[in-house]
């Protein structure tokens, strides 16, 4: 059932055909469902980032579309080792993205420098040293499913934001609990 059908059904069944929501909720829903990604593959994790767009994993159905230009994207997905020489270029690309913008750090090398940080002087310890990282994806290399989970986590972060400066909407999440005295 399409979203338009669900909205029209709600208008028909509701009293007076009115749907109430906040502007924040509407804007955050639109932002979260259409995250345009700027893939920044710098090393071996880029292969898994590329694989995430194949038909088996199909990021398009999640509303995440890779775009080659940072001026048209919301999310920068960093995948791979970042060297000191690359740091200014990555920062410049991040600054070219329009607000609001988010960063996903994919892979151990992007998150913490990985195994190369201790053996080389030129590897940055993590992307969070020079960019505000919102979601971390661990693994060497992480699977495309992990990246999909990161996009879902990013959607939750987007849903908590507000268009008013300094205001956030806390989301309540309920974890399933085992039944008392029941089967486990």
C-alpha positions in Angstrom: 0.0 0.0 0.0 1.4 3.3 -1.0 1.9 6.2 1.4 -0.6 8.3 -0.5 -3.3 5.6 0.0 -2.6 5.4 3.7 -2.9 9.2 4.1 -6.1 9.3 2.1 -7.5 6.4 4.2 -6.6 8.3 7.4 -8.3 11.5 6.1 -11.5 9.5 5.2 -11.7 7.6 8.5 -10.7 10.5 10.8 -13.2 13.0 12.4 -13.4 15.9 10.0 -10.5 14.6 7.8 -7.8 16.2 9.9 -4.3 14.8 10.6 -2.4 16.5 13.4 1.4 16.5 13.5 4.2 18.9 14.3 6.3 20.7 11.7 9.4 19.1 13.3 7.9 15.6 12.8 7.1 16.2 9.2 10.4 17.8 8.3 12.4 15.0 10.2 10.3 12.3 8.4 11.1 13.9 5.0 14.8 14.2 5.9 15.1 10.7 7.3 13.4 9.0 4.4 15.5 10.7 1.7 19.1 10.7 2.9 21.4 11.4 -0.1 24.8 10.0 0.5 28.2 11.2 -0.6 30.3 8.0 -0.7 33.9 8.8 0.2 35.8 5.5 -0.3 39.5 5.9 0.5 40.7 2.3 0.9 39.5 -1.3 1.0 36.2 -0.5 2.9 35.1 1.2 -0.3 34.5 -2.2 -1.9 31.8 -2.9 0.7 30.4 0.6 0.3 30.1 -0.1 -3.4 28.6 -3.5 -2.8 25.9 -1.9 -0.6 24.5 -0.3 -3.8 24.2 -3.6 -5.6 20.8 -5.2 -6.1 21.3 -7.7 -3.3 21.4 -4.9 -0.7 19.7 -2.1 -2.7 20.1 1.1 -0.7 17.7 2.8 -3.1 14.7 1.1 -1.4 15.8 2.8 1.9 15.8 6.2 0.3 19.6 6.5 0.4 20.9 7.6 -3.0 24.6 8.0 -3.7 25.5 11.3 -5.3 28.9 12.3 -6.7 28.6 16.0 -5.7 28.9 17.0 -2.0 26.7 20.1 -2.7 23.7 17.8 -3.2 24.1 15.4 -0.3 23.1 15.1 3.3 25.3 12.2 4.5 29.0 11.7 4.0 30.0 8.0 4.3 33.7 7.8 5.0 35.0 4.3 4.2 38.7 3.5 4.6 42.0 4.8 5.9 42.4 8.6 6.0 45.9 9.9 5.8 47.2 13.3 7.0 47.6 14.4 3.4 43.9 13.6 2.7 42.5 15.2 5.8 42.2 18.8 4.4 40.5 17.5 1.2 38.0 15.4 3.2 37.3 18.4 5.4 36.8 20.7 2.4 34.3 18.3 0.9 32.5 18.1 4.2 32.3 21.9 4.4 30.8 22.0 0.9 27.8 20.0 2.0 24.7 22.0 2.8 23.2 22.0 6.4 21.9 19.8 8.0 24.6 17.2 7.3 25.7 14.0 8.9 28.8 11.7 8.8 29.0 7.9 9.0 32.4 6.5 9.7 32.6 3.0 8.2 35.4 0.6 9.1 38.0 0.3 11.8 40.5 2.5 9.9 38.0 5.4 9.6 36.8 4.9 13.2 40.2 4.6 15.0 43.0 4.4 12.4 42.9 0.6 12.4 46.0 -1.5 12.2 47.8 1.2 10.2 47.8 3.9 12.9 50.5 2.3 15.0 52.9 1.5 12.1 52.7 4.7 10.1 53.1 8.4 10.9 50.7 9.5 8.2 47.4 7.9 9.2 44.8 9.9 11.1 43.6 8.2 14.3 40.0 8.6 13.4 37.6 10.7 11.4 36.2 12.2 14.6 39.5 14.1 15.1 38.5 16.6 12.4 34.8 15.8 11.5 31.7 15.4 13.7 30.9 11.8 13.3 27.3 10.8 14.0 27.3 7.0 13.4 30.2 4.5 13.7 30.3 1.2 11.8 32.8 -1.3 13.1 34.5 -4.1 11.2 37.4 -4.7 8.9 35.7 -4.5 6.4 32.2 -4.1 7.6 29.4 -5.8 5.7 26.9 -3.9 3.7 24.2 -4.9 6.2 26.1 -3.0 8.9 26.0 0.1 6.7 22.3 -0.4 6.3 21.9 -0.6 10.1 24.0 2.6 10.4 21.5 4.4 8.0 18.6 3.2 10.2 20.4 4.5 13.3 21.0 7.8 11.5 17.3 8.0 10.7 16.6 7.7 14.5 19.1 10.6 15.1 17.4 12.7 12.5 14.0 12.1 14.1 15.3 13.5 17.4 16.4 16.8 15.9 14.4 19.9 15.8 14.4 22.9 13.5 14.5 25.1 16.6 18.2 25.7 17.7 19.2 23.8 20.8 16.1 21.7 21.0 15.8 17.9 20.6 13.0 15.4 20.7 13.8 12.4 22.9 12.7 9.2 21.3 11.4 6.4 23.6 12.5 3.0 22.7 11.2 -0.1 24.4 13.3 -3.2 24.5 11.6 -6.6 24.7 11.8 -8.3 28.1 11.5 -12.0 28.8 8.3 -13.1 30.4 8.5 -13.6 34.1 8.6 -17.3 34.9 7.8 -18.1 31.3 9.8 -19.9 28.6 13.1 -18.3 27.6 
